[in-house]
Amino acid sequence: MSTPYQDAQRAGQDAVRTTILDRSIDLLVSEGPAALTMRRIAADIGASTKVLYTMFGGKEGLIDALYREGFARLRRAQEAVPRDGDPLAHLTRLGQAYRAHALAEPAYYRVMFEQPVPDFHPSPEALSVAEGAFETSAAAVAACMAAGVFRPGDARELSKLLWAASHGAVSLEIGGHFTPEEAGPRYDALMAAVGRAFLSGVPGAGTEPGSPAGAEPPAAPDARTRPPAASAAEPLPRTSADGEGRPA
């Protein structure tokens, strides 16, 4: 009977790397960082420790690779979302894909955002990979601005605000605070509420963020209870930071 390492070898070097990373992250989540040793991982997949040291340089390099892999997978999931002529519908689907990917890869999601290994600090390369994972969403926000759906502003900054809201809801869901029946509607309602704050106010500019593509926009609230509308000329806010916020 062949080992996981031998099976991966037949598929190529990328498969070997994936086998090592997937086993490593399983150990990290199920048993904690103390279980994440080169000897333990090698024994579990049927490889020599030399293979792991050659590929990752040591435990720190392995953890950095796990961090990069999580964001690389997220980027691929985002880039796989189909585009059409409706920029807001595309942005909505990106948000839904973010949640779906996090639920499908909860172990990687924890490595990306919850720092399960104390004192680990991502390398500059890893931080660059993490930042690049959100280029697709920033481009989708920019397309909404160009189409007049969102008022003008910093597309990258708004994409980070949407990410912050999305991450909060997904983290609560992964943590078991929302039931599966509650989580989806709450996620859609939250993303719609955040996106609504940045609509241009131009009639017919697009459907409400978070609503199904092609759905009619919701009826306007009563004027006595409606909050003040944002001016279409008012730019989106910028944070006091440099606009290049990085994932924790």
N, C-alpha and C positions, 0 to 999 in steps of 0.2 A: 504494500500500500504506500502510495507516494505521500510526501509531506506537503503542507501548504507552500513552502518555499520551492519545492521541486515543481509543483503545478505552475507556480508563477514564473519560474524560469523558462518553461516551455512557451509562455506567452510573451516573454520579453522583459527588458529592464524596467519599463514603466509598471508592469504588473508586479514585479518584485518589490518596487518601492511602495506601491499601493498596499500590498499584503503586509509589509512591515508597519506602515502607518496605521492601517486599520486595526491590527492587533495591538499596537501601542496605545491607541486611543481607547480601545476596549478595556485594557488593563488600567489605564489612568482613571477612567470613569468608575469602573467597578471596584477597584482595590486601592485607588489613591496613588499619589506620586511615588511613594516608597516602592511600589511594585514595578515601576518603570525603570528597569535596569536592562542593559544590553544583554546580559547573560540570560535573563528571564525571557525576554522577547525572542532571542535566538532559539532558545530551547522550545518555545511554544510553536514556532513556525518550522522548526527543523533545519535551521541554518547555523552557520558558525558566527561567532561574535565579530570576526574579521569582516564579514559582509556588511554588518551594521556600521562598524567604525569606518569602513571605506566610504560608505554612502553618506553618513551623517556626521562623522568626526567625533561623536560622543553624545552624551545624554542631552546637553544643552542644544546641540545642533538638531537632534531628533525632535525636541519640543518645538524648536523654531520651525522645523519642517511641518509639524502638525498644525501650527498656527497658520502658516502660509497655505497649506493644503485646504484648510477650512475656507479661507477667503477665495482661493482659486475655484473651489467647487461652487461657491456662492456666485461668483462672477459668471461661470458657465451657465448656471441656472438662469441668471438674469438675461444673458445674451440669447438664450434659447426661446425667450418669450417672443411670440410673433408680433410684427408691427403691421399696422394698417394706416389708413388716412386719418384716424382720430387720435390725436396725441394724448388726450385725457384718458381715453379707454386704454391706451398702451401703458400709461403711468399706473392706472388702476391694476392692470394685470401684473405689472412688475411688483407692486405691493403684495398682491396675492401670491405671487411666486416666491417672494421673500419668506412669507409665513410657511408656505408649503415646504420649502427647502429646509427651514429650521426644524420643522416637525419631523422631516425625513432623516435629518442628520443631527439629532440632539447632542450627541457626544462631541462632534466637531464644534457645534454652536457654543458649548460650554468652554471649550478651549479658546475659542475666538474672543469670548466676552466675559467669562467668569473667573479667569486667572486661577485655574485649579492647581497650578504649580507655583507655590510661593517663591517670590524673588525672581521669577522669570521675566525678562525684559526682551520683547521682540527686537530682532536686528533691524537695521535700516532697510534692508531688502524686504523683510517681512512686513514692515510698516508700509512700504511702497505697494506691495501686493494687496494689502488690506485697503489702502486708499483707492487703488484701481478697481476694486470690486464694485465701487459705487459710481463709476463713470457712466454706466448705462442709465441709472436713475437720474443723474445730473443732466444727461443729454435729453432725457424724456421731459424733465421739468423745463429745460430751455426750449424744447419744441412747443410746450404748452404756452410759454411766454411769447414765442414768436407768432403763435396762432391767435394770440389775444385772449386765451382762456385764463391765464394768470396775468396779473399786472406785472410790469417790468421790475426787474431786480436781479439779485445774485442767485442764479439757478443752483449753484453748488450749495449755497447756504440753505436754500429752501429744501433741497434734497436731504440735507443733514437733519433739518427739523422733521421731515417726514420719516426719516430713518429712526430718529429718537422715539417718535410716537410708536412706530412699528415695533421697534425692539422692546419697548416696555410691555406692550400687549403680548408679544410672543413669549417673552421671558416669564410672564405670569402664567401663560398657558402651559409652557413646558414645566414650570414648577408645580403644576397641579392646582392652581388657584381658580382656574376656570374649567368647567366641564366642557367636553367636546361640543355639546349642543349650544353652550353659551358663547364659546370662544369665537367662532366664525362671525356671527352677527355683531359682537362687540368690536371685533377687529375692523370690520367694514365701517361701522358707525364712527369709530375713532378716526380712521383715516379720512372719512368724508368730512368730519368736523374740522380737522386740521387743514385739509385742502380748501375748504369753504372760506377760510379766513383770507386766502390769497387770490380768490377769483377776481377777475377784472371788473365784474359788474356789468359787462356788456351783454345785453339780452341775446340768447342763442349762442353764446361763446362756447358752451360745452355742457355736458351733463355733470351732475354733482360728483366730485371725486369719491370713489368707493362704490358708486352705483354701477349696475351692470351696463355694459356697453350698449348704447342705443336707447337707454331708458329715458323717459321724460324727466326733466328737472323737477324737483319738488315745488309745490306751491309756495309762494312767498308768504312768510309769517305776517300776522296782523301788524299793522304799522305801530300800534300801541306797545307791542312787546318786542318788535324787531330791533336788534342792536344797530348802532350807527354803521352805515355801509362804508367800506374802505374806498377811498378815491382811486379811480383807475390810474391817475397820474402819480399816486403815492408809491414810491419804490419800496421793495421789500426791505425789512430791517437787516442790518448786519450786526454780527456780534462784535464785541471789542477785541476778539482774537483776530488772527491773521486770515481767517476764512479757510484755513487748511486743517481743520480739526481732524485728529486721528483717532481711530478706534482705541479704546483702552486695552 
